[in-house]
Amino acid sequence: MNTFLKYWMSNDFKYAEICVDMEELQLEILFDGIPTMERNADVKRMYRIDERGSHFILGGIDIKRGNGMTATIVYNEAVIKARALWMIVWDNISI
């Protein structure tokens, strides 16, 4: 997954989100060599799922690629199932 994140940071993927089940989630390995910005749970952002609804994202870990596009990695077990991470790619207007 670390290699995937590094690839995302250096390319122009066109997706809005991805959810990945992990055998074991070790953040120090996941983010090795990747600049991150951890957001506290008091940082609340709205992610529009589709025209029928949206989801509030509390906290998470942000990564940014060269063109300014930001993605938030959410791994809180209260938000998504255990051992999974959710990556939301924001358009530059949403955040």
N, C-alpha and C positions, 0 to 999 in steps of 0.2 A: 504494500500500500504506500510506503514511503516513496518508492520509485514512481508510482502513479501520480502522487501529489507533485513531485518534482517535474514530471512530464507535463502535468496540467499548468504548472507555473511558467513553463517555457514554450507553450503552444497555444493555439486558439481553439480549444474545444468549445463546442456549441451545445451545452446542456445546462439545465437549470438546477438539477439536484441528482444526488446518487446516494443510495443507502447500501452499506456493505456489512455483511455479517463477518465477524472476526473470531478466530479461535481464541485469541487472547489479545486484549487491547493494552499495549504498553506505549504510553504517550512519548516517552523519551526515545523510543525506536521509531515510532510513527513520524515524529517531527525532526529526526536527526538531520541536521544540515539545512533546515527550512526555517526562515525567519517567521515568527508567530507573534500575535498579539492576543493575549488572553483577555476575554471580556467577562466581567463579573455578572452575576445573575441579575443585577439591577439594570443592566443594559438590555432593553426590550426592543426588538425589531419585528416588523410584520412581514411575513413571507406570504405572498398571494399564491395559493395553490392553483386555483383556476377561477373562473367567473363566479363559481358557487361559494367560494370561501377562502379563508386565509388562516394562517397559523402564526402565533407569536413565538419568536425565538428568544429565549432568555440566555444571555451569556454566550459561551462557546469560545472557540479559538479561531481567530481570523488569520488567513494567509492571503497574500496579494501577489499577483503576477505583474510583469513589466508594463503591461498596458493599463494598469490601474484597476483591473477587475479584481474584486474581493470575493473570497469564499469563506464561509463559516463552517467549522467542523463542530458538530454537536454530538456528544457522547454520553450525556447524562441519562442514566438508566431510568429516571422518572419520566423522561421525554420519549425515549425510544427503547426498544427491548435491549436487554443486557447483551454485551459483547458486540454491539453494532455501532456503527457511526453513520451519521447523516451529514452530507456535505451539501450546503446550499450555496449556489453561485448567484451573487447579487448583480443586477444591472447597476450601473453607476448612479441611477436615480433613486433606487430603493433604500439605500443605506444612509 
